Structure formats: C-alpha cells, structure tokens
Amino acid sequence: MTDHLPHTLRSDALDNRERILDAARKLFAAEGLDVPMREIARRAAVGPATLYRRFPTKQTLVTAVFADQLRACRTIVDEGCADPDPWRGFCQVIEQVCELHARDRGFTEAFMSTFPGAADVDAGREYTVRAVAGLAQRAKEAGRLRPDFVLDDLILMLMANKGLHTASTAAQVMASRRFAAFVIQAFEACPRHAPLPPSARPAFTARDIT
C-alpha cells in the first residue's frame, strides 16, 4: 500500500491545482483581478494554505490562469502579420483581439497591468505590441491605416472594449464585434463604412446613468 502513496499524493495535488485554476479562471473572467485569494480558495474547495502552496502569489496564479489566452493572443497576431495584405491582417487582429478580451475581463486587466515576477504576461504583451507596431507601419505604407494612428490607440481600444457589459458572454462578444467594426472604421485612412455586425443591448446600472 505504501508503494502507491506518493502517486496518490501527486494525483491529489494535481486535482487541487486544476480546481484552483478553474475557480480563478471563472472568477477573473467575471469579476476581474481584484478577487481575493481566499475567495478563489473557497470556490475551489481548498484551504488557503493549499492555494498558497500551489501559487505563492497572485502574480503566479494570474500567469498560470492566462497562459492559454496569451498563446491565443500570440497566434492571432502572428496570423495577422502573415497576411500579405497588411490592412486585412490589421483588421483581423483588431476583431479577434477584441473578441478574446471580451470573453475574459480578467485577461484584459492582466494584459494591461504590470505584475512583478509575471514574466510570461509581460513578455506576451511586449511581443504583441511590437508585432502589431510592425503590422500597423505596413498598413500605413499601403495607404490604408490613417497616418496619425499610434499604438496608444490600441490601449484606448482595449480599455473601451473592457467597459462593455452585457447580460451574457454571447451578447458580450456580439457587442465587442460591433465595437471592433466602429474602431476599424475610425482607424481606416479612407473609411468605406462597411455594414456593421448586429448590435447587442448593453447592461446598464444606476451608476452608469447618474
């Protein structure tokens, strides 16, 4: 029986880790990164000591939770940069990045924040910004992207996209697609005003209208 004990412990530890990541992923997506670590532990049905043993800091937890999104973001940018038409590639990046961030509020906060020690998040952001800068320059040279576009405009876009709040994830994505279409028209040197995607009714609170 003792021969199987180490394997059992490793299996339990792996199960705890996956429950923690799943709970954190759902809470970050719905509420952002301000969720207390104790709430994540409670949702994962583990003790705080177990949580901190797996993830000593929130930074390490954030990095683990958003590893898939960082890879997806890099793929989006790489595919956009590989398009022989830089404007089409740039538009593709805008549309898909907006949708990726619309699905997860926490990822937007992680992407735009600086976490000491969260090297993967910082490196992913740096890679994305550098690659999009090159793509934007090519789109300007092709005469399709307005010449006064600057990379800070992408940060404004992400901040505005993060502010979308709807009743469901599906509606959030729908609203984000329409928002991205408006952004693309604003970025285009000579807007062609293509038809917009369907609209989604945003969710208002009393604070939004006072």
Accessible surface in RSA format (square Angstrom, percent):
REM  Atomic radii and reference values for relative SASA: ProtOr
REM  Chains: A
REM  Algorithm: Lee & Richards
REM  Probe-radius: 1.40
REM  Slices: 20
REM RES _ NUM      All-atoms   Total-Side   Main-Chain    Non-polar    All polar
REM                ABS   REL    ABS   REL    ABS   REL    ABS   REL    ABS   REL
RES MET A   1   203.18 105.2 156.55 103.6  46.63 111.0 120.95 102.8  82.23 108.9
RES THR A   2   110.58  78.7 101.66 103.1   8.92  21.3  77.36 103.9  33.23  50.2
RES ASP A   3   128.26  89.8 101.54 101.1  26.73  63.2  30.70  72.3  97.56  97.3
RES HIS A   4   128.37  70.2 127.89  88.9   0.48   1.2  80.19  82.6  48.18  56.1
RES LEU A   5    99.17  55.2  96.53  69.1   2.64   6.6  99.08  69.6   0.09   0.2
RES PRO A   6    66.44  48.4  63.06  57.5   3.38  12.3  66.19  54.6   0.25   1.6
RES HIS A   7   116.61  63.7 116.03  80.7   0.58   1.5  78.15  80.5  38.46  44.8
RES THR A   8    62.44  44.4  60.22  61.0   2.22   5.3  43.53  58.5  18.91  28.6
RES LEU A   9   106.84  59.5 103.38  74.0   3.46   8.7 103.73  72.8   3.11   8.4
RES ARG A  10   153.70  64.5 145.39  74.1   8.31  19.8  75.50 103.2  78.20  47.4
RES SER A  11    56.59  47.8  48.13  64.2   8.46  19.5  16.57  35.3  40.02  56.1
RES ASP A  12    75.61  53.0  73.62  73.3   1.99   4.7  22.27  52.4  53.34  53.2
RES ALA A  13    26.58  24.4  23.79  36.7   2.80   6.4  25.99  36.6   0.59   1.6
RES LEU A  14   108.25  60.3 104.40  74.7   3.85   9.7 107.86  75.7   0.39   1.0
RES ASP A  15    73.36  51.4  68.23  67.9   5.12  12.1  22.15  52.1  51.21  51.1
RES ASN A  16    34.90  24.1  34.90  33.7   0.00   0.0   0.04   0.1  34.86  33.7
RES ARG A  17    84.94  35.7  84.94  43.3   0.00   0.0  17.43  23.8  67.51  40.9
RES GLU A  18    86.01  49.4  83.76  63.4   2.25   5.4  40.02  77.4  45.99  37.5
RES ARG A  19    86.44  36.3  80.96  41.3   5.48  13.1  54.10  73.9  32.33  19.6
RES ILE A  20     0.00   0.0   0.00   0.0   0.00   0.0   0.00   0.0   0.00   0.0
RES LEU A  21    10.10   5.6  10.10   7.2   0.00   0.0  10.10   7.1   0.00   0.0
RES ASP A  22    59.91  42.0  59.91  59.6   0.00   0.0  16.16  38.0  43.74  43.6
RES ALA A  23     4.62   4.3   2.44   3.8   2.18   5.0   4.45   6.3   0.18   0.5
RES ALA A  24     0.00   0.0   0.00   0.0   0.00   0.0   0.00   0.0   0.00   0.0
RES ARG A  25    81.91  34.4  81.83  41.7   0.08   0.2  40.43  55.3  41.49  25.1
RES LYS A  26   122.65  59.8 114.33  70.2   8.32  19.8  73.07  65.8  49.58  52.8
RES LEU A  27     3.31   1.8   2.85   2.0   0.47   1.2   3.31   2.3   0.00   0.0
RES PHE A  28     0.00   0.0   0.00   0.0   0.00   0.0   0.00   0.0   0.00   0.0
RES ALA A  29    32.10  29.5  22.14  34.2   9.96  22.7  22.31  31.4   9.79  25.9
RES ALA A  30    72.29  66.5  43.75  67.5  28.54  64.9  53.36  75.1  18.93  50.2
RES GLU A  31    92.42  53.1  79.84  60.4  12.58  30.0  29.20  56.5  63.22  51.6
RES GLY A  32     0.33   0.4   0.00   N/A   0.33   0.4   0.33   0.9   0.00   0.0
RES LEU A  33    13.03   7.3  10.58   7.6   2.45   6.2  10.58   7.4   2.45   6.6
RES ASP A  34   131.89  92.4 111.32 110.8  20.57  48.6  34.96  82.3  96.94  96.7
RES VAL A  35     5.23   3.4   1.61   1.5   3.62   8.7   4.59   4.0   0.63   1.7
RES PRO A  36    83.31  60.7  75.37  68.7   7.94  28.9  83.31  68.8   0.00   0.0
RES MET A  37    18.13   9.4  13.50   8.9   4.63  11.0  13.54  11.5   4.58   6.1
RES ARG A  38   166.41  69.9 160.15  81.6   6.27  14.9  60.15  82.2 106.26  64.4
RES GLU A  39    47.49  27.3  44.21  33.4   3.28   7.8  21.05  40.7  26.45  21.6
RES ILE A  40     0.00   0.0   0.00   0.0   0.00   0.0   0.00   0.0   0.00   0.0
RES ALA A  41     1.56   1.4   1.56   2.4   0.00   0.0   1.56   2.2   0.00   0.0
RES ARG A  42   155.40  65.2 135.67  69.2  19.73  47.0  74.35 101.6  81.06  49.1
RES ARG A  43   114.18  47.9  91.02  46.4  23.16  55.1  36.25  49.5  77.93  47.2
RES ALA A  44     3.46   3.2   0.00   0.0   3.46   7.9   3.18   4.5   0.28   0.7
RES ALA A  45    78.58  72.3  50.67  78.2  27.91  63.5  62.04  87.4  16.54  43.8
RES VAL A  46    20.68  13.6   3.13   2.8  17.55  42.3  12.68  11.0   8.00  21.7
RES GLY A  47    34.69  42.8   0.00   N/A  34.69  42.8  26.00  71.4   8.69  19.5
RES PRO A  48    47.10  34.3  47.10  42.9   0.00   0.0  47.10  38.9   0.00   0.0
RES ALA A  49    72.05  66.2  58.42  90.2  13.63  31.0  66.82  94.1   5.22  13.8
RES THR A  50    21.40  15.2  21.40  21.7   0.00   0.0   1.52   2.0  19.88  30.1
RES LEU A  51     0.22   0.1   0.22   0.2   0.00   0.0   0.22   0.2   0.00   0.0
RES TYR A  52    94.89  44.3  89.00  50.6   5.89  15.3  63.53  47.7  31.36  38.7
RES ARG A  53   153.81  64.6 124.36  63.4  29.44  70.1  68.01  92.9  85.80  52.0
RES ARG A  54    87.87  36.9  65.61  33.4  22.26  53.0   2.95   4.0  84.93  51.5
RES PHE A  55     8.22   4.1   8.18   5.1   0.04   0.1   8.22   5.0   0.00   0.0
RES PRO A  56    85.88  62.6  71.28  65.0  14.60  53.1  72.37  59.7  13.51  84.0
RES THR A  57    61.03  43.4  56.89  57.7   4.14   9.9  58.50  78.6   2.53   3.8
RES LYS A  58    51.37  25.1  46.34  28.4   5.03  12.0  33.00  29.7  18.37  19.6
RES GLN A  59    48.42  27.1  48.37  35.3   0.06   0.1   5.69  12.1  42.73  32.4
RES THR A  60    59.58  42.4  52.47  53.2   7.10  16.9  55.95  75.2   3.63   5.5
RES LEU A  61     0.00   0.0   0.00   0.0   0.00   0.0   0.00   0.0   0.00   0.0
RES VAL A  62     0.00   0.0   0.00   0.0   0.00   0.0   0.00   0.0   0.00   0.0
RES THR A  63    24.32  17.3  23.94  24.3   0.38   0.9  23.13  31.1   1.19   1.8
RES ALA A  64    25.69  23.6   9.17  14.2  16.52  37.6  17.13  24.1   8.56  22.7
RES VAL A  65     1.31   0.9   0.00   0.0   1.31   3.2   0.00   0.0   1.31   3.6
RES PHE A  66     0.35   0.2   0.35   0.2   0.00   0.0   0.35   0.2   0.00   0.0
RES ALA A  67    33.17  30.5  29.70  45.8   3.48   7.9  32.42  45.7   0.76   2.0
RES ASP A  68    86.35  60.5  80.68  80.3   5.67  13.4  30.88  72.7  55.47  55.3
RES GLN A  69    24.95  14.0  23.77  17.4   1.18   2.8  12.46  26.5  12.49   9.5
RES LEU A  70    21.55  12.0  16.47  11.8   5.08  12.8  16.77  11.8   4.78  12.9
RES ARG A  71   148.13  62.2 143.59  73.2   4.54  10.8  76.59 104.7  71.54  43.4
RES ALA A  72    39.23  36.1  31.06  47.9   8.17  18.6  38.25  53.9   0.99   2.6
RES CYS A  73     1.69   1.3   1.69   1.9   0.00   0.0   1.24   3.1   0.45   0.5
RES ARG A  74   120.20  50.5 120.00  61.2   0.20   0.5  35.64  48.7  84.56  51.2
RES THR A  75    69.46  49.4  66.89  67.8   2.57   6.1  42.68  57.3  26.78  40.5
RES ILE A  76    17.98  10.2  17.98  13.4   0.00   0.0  17.98  12.9   0.00   0.0
RES VAL A  77     0.00   0.0   0.00   0.0   0.00   0.0   0.00   0.0   0.00   0.0
RES ASP A  78    57.68  40.4  51.67  51.4   6.01  14.2  26.00  61.2  31.69  31.6
RES GLU A  79    92.35  53.0  82.71  62.6   9.64  22.9  34.22  66.2  58.12  47.5
RES GLY A  80     0.00   0.0   0.00   N/A   0.00   0.0   0.00   0.0   0.00   0.0
RES CYS A  81    38.16  28.9  27.97  31.2  10.19  24.0  21.23  53.8  16.93  18.3
RES ALA A  82    80.55  74.1  48.30  74.5  32.25  73.4  59.75  84.1  20.81  55.1
RES ASP A  83    20.50  14.4  14.38  14.3   6.12  14.5   8.66  20.4  11.84  11.8
RES PRO A  84   118.10  86.1  88.54  80.7  29.56 107.5  98.38  81.2  19.72 122.6
RES ASP A  85    52.13  36.5  47.17  46.9   4.96  11.7  17.09  40.2  35.04  34.9
RES PRO A  86    18.91  13.8  18.91  17.2   0.00   0.0  18.91  15.6   0.00   0.0
RES TRP A  87    16.23   6.5  16.23   7.9   0.00   0.0   7.50   4.0   8.73  14.2
RES ARG A  88   131.38  55.2 127.64  65.1   3.74   8.9  59.89  81.8  71.50  43.3
RES GLY A  89     0.00   0.0   0.00   N/A   0.00   0.0   0.00   0.0   0.00   0.0
RES PHE A  90     0.20   0.1   0.20   0.1   0.00   0.0   0.20   0.1   0.00   0.0
RES CYS A  91    17.29  13.1  17.29  19.3   0.00   0.0  11.56  29.3   5.74   6.2
RES GLN A  92    45.29  25.3  43.83  32.0   1.45   3.5  12.31  26.2  32.98  25.0
RES VAL A  93     4.17   2.7   4.17   3.8   0.00   0.0   4.17   3.6   0.00   0.0
RES ILE A  94     0.87   0.5   0.81   0.6   0.06   0.1   0.87   0.6   0.00   0.0
RES GLU A  95    84.63  48.6  81.64  61.8   2.99   7.1  23.99  46.4  60.64  49.5
RES GLN A  96    69.37  38.8  65.98  48.2   3.39   8.1  24.83  52.9  44.53  33.8
RES VAL A  97    11.92   7.8  11.92  10.8   0.00   0.0  11.92  10.4   0.00   0.0
RES CYS A  98     0.24   0.2   0.24   0.3   0.00   0.0   0.24   0.6   0.00   0.0
RES GLU A  99    37.51  21.5  37.35  28.3   0.16   0.4   8.66  16.8  28.85  23.6
RES LEU A 100    27.92  15.5  24.58  17.6   3.34   8.4  26.98  18.9   0.94   2.5
RES HIS A 101     3.75   2.1   0.73   0.5   3.02   7.7   0.39   0.4   3.36   3.9
RES ALA A 102     9.05   8.3   0.14   0.2   8.92  20.3   2.74   3.9   6.31  16.7
RES ARG A 103   121.45  51.0 102.67  52.3  18.78  44.7  37.57  51.3  83.88  50.8
RES ASP A 104     8.85   6.2   8.62   8.6   0.23   0.5   5.24  12.3   3.62   3.6
RES ARG A 105    82.26  34.5  76.90  39.2   5.35  12.7  17.84  24.4  64.41  39.0
RES GLY A 106     0.00   0.0   0.00   N/A   0.00   0.0   0.00   0.0   0.00   0.0
RES PHE A 107     1.10   0.5   1.10   0.7   0.00   0.0   1.10   0.7   0.00   0.0
RES THR A 108     0.48   0.3   0.48   0.5   0.00   0.0   0.12   0.2   0.36   0.5
RES GLU A 109    33.18  19.1  29.24  22.1   3.95   9.4  17.94  34.7  15.24  12.4
RES ALA A 110     0.57   0.5   0.57   0.9   0.00   0.0   0.57   0.8   0.00   0.0
RES PHE A 111     8.28   4.1   8.22   5.1   0.07   0.2   8.28   5.0   0.00   0.0
RES MET A 112    62.96  32.6  30.06  19.9  32.90  78.3  31.75  27.0  31.21  41.4
RES SER A 113    39.79  33.6  33.41  44.6   6.38  14.7  17.07  36.3  22.72  31.8
RES THR A 114   106.89  76.0  83.67  84.8  23.22  55.3  56.35  75.7  50.54  76.4
RES PHE A 115    32.11  16.1  31.93  19.8   0.18   0.5  31.93  19.4   0.18   0.5
RES PRO A 116   104.13  75.9  86.37  78.7  17.77  64.6  96.89  80.0   7.25  45.0
RES GLY A 117    76.98  94.9   0.00   N/A  76.98  94.9  40.08 110.0  36.90  82.7
RES ALA A 118     1.40   1.3   0.00   0.0   1.40   3.2   1.39   2.0   0.00   0.0
RES ALA A 119    69.55  63.9  61.33  94.6   8.22  18.7  66.57  93.7   2.98   7.9
RES ASP A 120    89.67  62.8  83.22  82.8   6.45  15.3  17.21  40.5  72.46  72.3
RES VAL A 121     1.46   1.0   1.46   1.3   0.00   0.0   1.46   1.3   0.00   0.0
RES ASP A 122    43.86  30.7  41.17  41.0   2.69   6.4  22.59  53.2  21.27  21.2
RES ALA A 123    59.69  54.9  51.60  79.6   8.09  18.4  55.81  78.6   3.88  10.3
RES GLY A 124    19.53  24.1   0.00   N/A  19.53  24.1  17.96  49.3   1.58   3.5
RES ARG A 125    44.84  18.8  44.84  22.9   0.00   0.0  18.31  25.0  26.54  16.1
RES GLU A 126   109.68  63.0 102.75  77.7   6.93  16.5  37.97  73.4  71.71  58.5
RES TYR A 127    49.65  23.2  49.16  28.0   0.50   1.3  30.93  23.2  18.72  23.1
RES THR A 128    13.04   9.3  13.04  13.2   0.00   0.0  10.65  14.3   2.39   3.6
RES VAL A 129    53.29  35.1  52.68  47.7   0.60   1.5  53.29  46.3   0.00   0.0
RES ARG A 130   139.87  58.7 130.29  66.4   9.58  22.8  74.35 101.6  65.52  39.7
RES ALA A 131    21.96  20.2   9.69  15.0  12.28  27.9  20.30  28.6   1.66   4.4
RES VAL A 132     2.97   2.0   2.97   2.7   0.00   0.0   2.97   2.6   0.00   0.0
RES ALA A 133    34.23  31.5  26.90  41.5   7.33  16.7  28.59  40.3   5.64  14.9
RES GLY A 134    37.59  46.4   0.00   N/A  37.59  46.4  35.54  97.5   2.05   4.6
RES LEU A 135     1.74   1.0   0.00   0.0   1.74   4.4   0.16   0.1   1.59   4.3
RES ALA A 136     4.43   4.1   4.43   6.8   0.00   0.0   4.43   6.2   0.00   0.0
RES GLN A 137    89.73  50.2  88.48  64.7   1.25   3.0  35.99  76.6  53.74  40.8
RES ARG A 138    88.11  37.0  84.69  43.2   3.42   8.1  49.09  67.1  39.01  23.6
RES ALA A 139     0.00   0.0   0.00   0.0   0.00   0.0   0.00   0.0   0.00   0.0
RES LYS A 140    57.68  28.1  43.52  26.7  14.16  33.7  17.76  16.0  39.92  42.5
RES GLU A 141   130.98  75.2  90.58  68.5  40.41  96.2  46.19  89.3  84.80  69.2
RES ALA A 142    57.92  53.3  22.45  34.6  35.47  80.7  34.87  49.1  23.05  61.1
RES GLY A 143    47.62  58.7   0.00   N/A  47.62  58.7  32.03  87.9  15.59  34.9
RES ARG A 144    56.52  23.7  55.92  28.5   0.60   1.4  25.27  34.5  31.25  18.9
RES LEU A 145     2.31   1.3   0.00   0.0   2.31   5.8   0.00   0.0   2.31   6.2
RES ARG A 146    95.04  39.9  95.04  48.4   0.00   0.0  15.17  20.7  79.87  48.4
RES PRO A 147   111.97  81.6  95.58  87.1  16.39  59.6  96.11  79.4  15.86  98.6
RES ASP A 148    92.26  64.6  71.16  70.8  21.09  49.9  49.46 116.4  42.79  42.7
RES PHE A 149     5.52   2.8   2.74   1.7   2.78   7.2   4.22   2.6   1.30   3.7
RES VAL A 150    83.49  54.9  78.47  71.0   5.02  12.1  83.49  72.5   0.00   0.0
RES LEU A 151    57.24  31.9  50.79  36.3   6.45  16.2  50.94  35.8   6.29  16.9
RES ASP A 152   100.10  70.1  98.89  98.4   1.20   2.8  21.96  51.7  78.13  77.9
RES ASP A 153    35.14  24.6  32.98  32.8   2.16   5.1   5.63  13.3  29.51  29.4
RES LEU A 154    20.82  11.6  20.82  14.9   0.00   0.0  20.82  14.6   0.00   0.0
RES ILE A 155    63.00  35.9  63.00  46.9   0.00   0.0  63.00  45.4   0.00   0.0
RES LEU A 156   113.36  63.1 109.26  78.2   4.09  10.3 109.60  77.0   3.76  10.1
RES MET A 157     9.98   5.2   4.89   3.2   5.10  12.1   9.67   8.2   0.31   0.4
RES LEU A 158     7.84   4.4   7.53   5.4   0.31   0.8   7.53   5.3   0.31   0.8
RES MET A 159   105.34  54.5  93.50  61.9  11.83  28.2  83.91  71.3  21.43  28.4
RES ALA A 160    51.45  47.3  33.04  51.0  18.41  41.9  44.71  63.0   6.74  17.9
RES ASN A 161     0.96   0.7   0.37   0.4   0.60   1.4   0.05   0.1   0.92   0.9
RES LYS A 162    60.76  29.6  50.84  31.2   9.92  23.6  22.90  20.6  37.86  40.3
RES GLY A 163    48.45  59.8   0.00   N/A  48.45  59.8  30.29  83.1  18.17  40.7
RES LEU A 164    38.35  21.4  36.55  26.1   1.80   4.5  38.35  26.9   0.00   0.0
RES HIS A 165    87.30  47.7  83.64  58.1   3.66   9.4  47.00  48.4  40.30  46.9
RES THR A 166    22.54  16.0   0.46   0.5  22.08  52.6   0.42   0.6  22.12  33.4
RES ALA A 167   102.33  94.1  62.75  96.8  39.57  90.0  71.08 100.1  31.25  82.8
RES SER A 168    57.76  48.8  45.27  60.4  12.50  28.8  47.19 100.5  10.57  14.8
RES THR A 169    77.53  55.1  67.97  68.9   9.56  22.8  34.42  46.2  43.11  65.2
RES ALA A 170    76.12  70.0  61.87  95.5  14.25  32.4  69.43  97.8   6.69  17.7
RES ALA A 171    23.82  21.9  21.28  32.8   2.53   5.8  23.19  32.7   0.63   1.7
RES GLN A 172    29.61  16.6  29.61  21.6   0.00   0.0   6.49  13.8  23.12  17.5
RES VAL A 173     5.51   3.6   5.51   5.0   0.00   0.0   5.51   4.8   0.00   0.0
RES MET A 174    77.95  40.4  77.56  51.3   0.39   0.9  69.17  58.8   8.78  11.6
RES ALA A 175    11.17  10.3   6.80  10.5   4.37   9.9   8.57  12.1   2.60   6.9
RES SER A 176     0.17   0.1   0.17   0.2   0.00   0.0   0.00   0.0   0.17   0.2
RES ARG A 177   118.23  49.6 112.67  57.4   5.56  13.2  35.70  48.8  82.53  50.0
RES ARG A 178    69.18  29.0  69.18  35.3   0.00   0.0  11.15  15.2  58.03  35.2
RES PHE A 179    44.43  22.2  41.21  25.5   3.22   8.4  43.81  26.6   0.62   1.8
RES ALA A 180     0.21   0.2   0.21   0.3   0.00   0.0   0.21   0.3   0.00   0.0
RES ALA A 181    18.66  17.2  13.72  21.2   4.94  11.2  17.52  24.7   1.13   3.0
RES PHE A 182   101.52  50.8  96.70  59.9   4.83  12.6  97.00  58.8   4.53  13.0
RES VAL A 183    15.35  10.1  12.91  11.7   2.45   5.9  15.35  13.3   0.00   0.0
RES ILE A 184    20.43  11.6  20.41  15.2   0.03   0.1  20.43  14.7   0.00   0.0
RES GLN A 185    30.79  17.2  29.07  21.2   1.72   4.1  13.48  28.7  17.31  13.1
RES ALA A 186    54.49  50.1  42.17  65.1  12.33  28.0  52.94  74.6   1.55   4.1
RES PHE A 187    20.00  10.0  20.00  12.4   0.00   0.0  20.00  12.1   0.00   0.0
RES GLU A 188    13.83   7.9  11.06   8.4   2.77   6.6   0.75   1.5  13.08  10.7
RES ALA A 189    38.12  35.0  13.01  20.1  25.11  57.1  14.05  19.8  24.07  63.8
RES CYS A 190    96.64  73.1  90.14 100.5   6.49  15.3  37.68  95.5  58.96  63.6
RES PRO A 191    60.01  43.7  42.01  38.3  17.99  65.4  42.01  34.7  17.99 111.8
RES ARG A 192   170.50  71.6 142.07  72.4  28.42  67.7  61.09  83.5 109.41  66.3
RES HIS A 193   131.11  71.7 110.21  76.6  20.90  53.5  80.46  82.9  50.65  58.9
RES ALA A 194    63.20  58.1  53.99  83.3   9.21  21.0  58.79  82.8   4.42  11.7
RES PRO A 195   131.25  95.7 102.77  93.7  28.48 103.5 114.53  94.6  16.72 103.9
RES LEU A 196    56.53  31.5  29.97  21.4  26.57  66.8  30.22  21.2  26.32  70.8
RES PRO A 197    40.68  29.6  32.15  29.3   8.53  31.0  40.07  33.1   0.60   3.7
RES PRO A 198    95.98  70.0  84.73  77.2  11.25  40.9  95.77  79.1   0.21   1.3
RES SER A 199    73.86  62.4  56.04  74.8  17.82  41.0  19.11  40.7  54.74  76.7
RES ALA A 200    18.02  16.6   1.97   3.0  16.05  36.5   8.35  11.8   9.67  25.6
RES ARG A 201   209.18  87.8 185.80  94.7  23.38  55.7  69.79  95.4 139.38  84.5
RES PRO A 202    58.31  42.5  53.19  48.5   5.12  18.6  53.19  43.9   5.12  31.8
RES ALA A 203    45.38  41.7  31.29  48.3  14.09  32.1  39.27  55.3   6.11  16.2
RES PHE A 204   138.32  69.2 107.21  66.4  31.11  81.0 107.30  65.1  31.02  88.8
RES THR A 205    76.93  54.7  68.59  69.5   8.34  19.9  75.37 101.2   1.56   2.4
RES ALA A 206    75.85  69.7  64.50  99.5  11.35  25.8  67.15  94.6   8.70  23.1
RES ARG A 207   205.56  86.3 189.55  96.6  16.00  38.1  78.26 107.0 127.29  77.1
RES ASP A 208    86.55  60.6  51.43  51.2  35.11  83.0  17.83  42.0  68.72  68.5
RES ILE A 209   133.02  75.7  96.06  71.6  36.96  89.1 104.92  75.6  28.10  76.3
RES THR A 210   142.27 101.2  75.11  76.1  67.16 160.1  95.96 128.9  46.31  70.0
END  Absolute sums over single chains surface
CHAIN  1 A    11842.0       9972.1       1869.9       6972.9       4869.2
END  Absolute sums over all chains
TOTAL         11842.0       9972.1       1869.9       6972.9       4869.2
